Structure formats: C-alpha cells, structure tokens
C-alpha cells in the first residue's frame, strides 16, 4: 500500500571487500550502500530487519526511514538488491535517499484479477507485461496495480490504458502500444496415429517399392527390345 513507512536502523561499514562481506553475512548482517545527495555511505543492515522492511504492507516500495548509527534519519527507498542464485537470501542491498516532496520513478508489478470469460470458454490467458514504470511522490508509489480480466474473451487483449492507477501516479510506458494480457484460442492437438494405421502406412510404403522396381525393369526391357529391332 502507498504511504507505508518503516524505520530501519543501520551501521556504518568501515571495512570493505568480499572477505569482510562474507564475514558479515555469517553474522546475519547484510552489506549495503546508502546513496544520497552527498557521498555514498557503506552500511550494514540486520538481515531480519531488512527482510521485515521490504516484505511488509508497502513491499519493496515502502519508504525506509534509515537511521545511521543512531544519528540523522534519511528517508530512502530500496534501489536494488542482490540475492544468492541458489539459496535466495539477500547478499547486498542499495538504498537511495529521496525527498518526500519530489516525485521519483519506480517499477511496479501488475497483478491480474478476475475470472476471464475466455478462460471459461477454454482459452488460454497469458500475461504479456508484468511491470509498469510509473512516476509519483515516494509515499504515493503503489505496491502494485491490478487489471481485471473478467471481460476478456477468446481473441481479446488488454492494454496498459485499461489498467487503473491511483491519483497522483503517472504511467511512463506507452498506454496503447503496451499489451498487458491476451486470451488465445485453445490449441487443437491432432490425434496420435493408432498402431493399425501405422502398420497400414508401413505396408503401403513397402508395396510401392516393387512397383517402382518393376517400372524400371520394364523401361530396361523396352530399351533392350528397341536395341534388337535396330540391329
């Protein structure tokens, strides 16, 4: 939900490098960087606090009130994070300080809702676009936007212009050219041939071979007869 704010207490990180980052992770701390209007600040964040902050009601678009070493509070948003490709845990995070009175750009997920009419008729619903780029004040960025696909029949498609967004949110992508969802007709699978049909096809193929040989032999015999006549 828009307007969600979460307090996040972090610590300065004085020692850098991959070895130190691994040591911090073993202690349950996530290395990161706070980017602001001044120089970037290397920080560490308790993994549990970070996960709680970005999985709350505001999701990854919550405004984080970042407190560095119990000092000044920096209103920030999640800029980027990295995950372990196998185990999925967060390995690094970047936070971006923002001003609450200035709009920012964000990528927001699109969620399909409703029971598509085309699906009830046997069609296949496909979500073509899963993210939309928007601009809004930090506290107005929605966690996600929704598209109701109930009226989509077979052969229909929904475009970004049909996705409602909250007041104060501007969509940056092309509203008419961006297709969000389609409903295609079901694929008709051809029946697999039976064993009897396969055997019949094999017999027919085998029966054609002697005929071809006979024709070739007939042509050869005709050629010999012609040669005899000429002699």
N, C-alpha and C positions, 0 to 999 in steps of 0.2 A: 504494500500500500504506500501511496505517496505520503511524504511528510514524516516518515519514520526516522528517528534519530537514536543513535546508540553510542554510549560512551565507551572509549577504548583506551586503556592505559598502556603505554609502550615505554621502552627504554632505549636510550642511545646505544648504538653498537660501534664501539671504538676499534675493535679488531675485525679486519675484513679477510676475505679469502675463502676458498671452498672447504678447506680443512676446518676452519672455525665455523662455517655454516653447518657442516655435518655434526660438529660437536653440539651446537645449539639445538639442532633438531632432536638429538638424542635426549636432550633435557626438556623437550616439549616446547621449545621456543622456535618461532618462525622468523628467519631473517627477512628484512624488507627495506624499502626506501620510502620516505615521505617527501614527495615533490611539492614545493610551494613557490611562493613569489621570490624567495631567496635561494640559497644553495640547497641541493638535495641533502636530506638527513638520513643516514643509515640507522635503522631501528631494529628492535626485536619485539615480537608480539607473542604472548602466550597462545599456543595453538588452540586451546579450548575457547579462549575469549574471542579469537578471530573467527572460529567456526560458528560460534553462537551469534556473532555480529552479522555475518553475511548469510545466515540461514534463518533469520528472524522474519518478522512480517514484512519488512522492507526489502528483504532479499539482498541481492548484490547491489541494489541501487539505494540502500539506506545511506543517510548522511551520518558519517562517523565523527564524533567529537573526540579527536585524538589528543590525548594528554601525554606530552613527552616529559618524562622524569618529574612528574607532579608539578609541571610548570604551566606554560600557556596552553590553552586549548585551541586546536586547529580543526576547523570544520573541513572535512575531507570526504572523498568518495573513493571507492575501490576502482583503481585504474586498470590493474592487470594482476593476475596471479598464475603461478605455475604449479603443476601437480606431478607427482610421481606417475610415470606412464603405466606402471604395473599395479601398485597398491593404491593409487589415487589420492594419497594425502598431499596437503599443500606443502610445497618446498620453498616458495618465495612469493612475496607479495609487494606490489607497488601501490601506494596511496597518493592521491592528488588533492592538495589543498584547494578549496574553492571559496568563492564569495557567495553567500546565500542570496544576494540581491542581483546576481548576474547569471544569465542562462548558460547552460552547458550542453554539450552533445552527449548522447548515450545511445546504446543499442539495447532495444527492449524486445523480449520474446513475444511471439504471437501464439495464443492458445486457441484451438478450435473447440467450439462448444456446440451442443445440439445434435439431434439425430437426423442426419441427412436423408432427404426423401429419395435421392438417387441410390443411396446405400440400401435402403429398404427394398428398392426395386432390383437389387442385385449388382449395382455398380460398385466401383472401387474409388474410394476417396483418397486423394493424395494431397499432402501439404507441400506446396512448392516453395514457399518462403516462410522461414521460421523466425526471422529477426527483422525489426524495422528500426531505422535510425531516426531519432527524434531530438528536438531541442526544447528545453524548458528550464525553469529555475531548479536548482538542486533538490529542493523539497517537493517539487511538483513532478519529478520523473516517476512514472508508474512502474510497479514491479513487473507488470506485463499488460498486454492489451488482448481483447478477446474478439473473435469473429464467429458469429452464429451461422452455421452451415445448414440449418434445418431446411431451408427452401432450395438448396442446390439439388437439381435433378441430374439424370444422366446426360452428359454432354455439356453441363453448365460449368462455369468457372467464376470465382470471386476475386476481385481485385482489391488493391490496398485502399482504394477510395471507399470501400464498403466497411472498413474497419473503424469503429468509433474510437476516438481518443478523448481523454479528459480535457476540460477547458484549460487553456494555458500551455498546452502541448502542441508543438508544430512538427508535422511529419516532414522529414527531409528527402525521403525517397519519392520516386515518380508514382503518383497515385493511380494513374490509369494504365501505365505500362507494367507495373509490378503485379504479377499474378500470385495470389496467396494460396488458393486451393482449387482443385478441379475434381470432377467426378467423371470417370471414364466408364464406358460400357464393359461388362464382364468379358473376359477372353473366352472364346469358344474353342475348346480343345477337341481336336479330331480324334475319333475313337481309334484305339490301337488295333492293328490287324490281328485276326484270330489265327490260330495255328493252321486251320484248314485253308484260310486264304493265303497264308504264306507258302504252304505246300503246293497249292494250285499255281501260285506265281512261279515257284521254282520249276514245276513240271512244264509250264508253258515256255519258260526260258530254255529248258533243256530240249524241248521239242522243236524249237526254232533252229537249233544248231545243225541237225542233219539236213534240214531243208536247204539251208544255205550251202552246205557241202554238196548237196545234190545239184543245186543250180550251177555251182562252179564246175562240177563234173560234167553237167550237160553242156556247158559252154565249151569245155575242153574237147568233148566228143564231137561237137559240131565243128570245132576247129580242125580236128583230125580228118573228119569226113570231107570238109572243104579242101583240105590239102590233097586228099586222094583223088578227088574229082579233077583238081587242076593238073595233077600228074597224069 
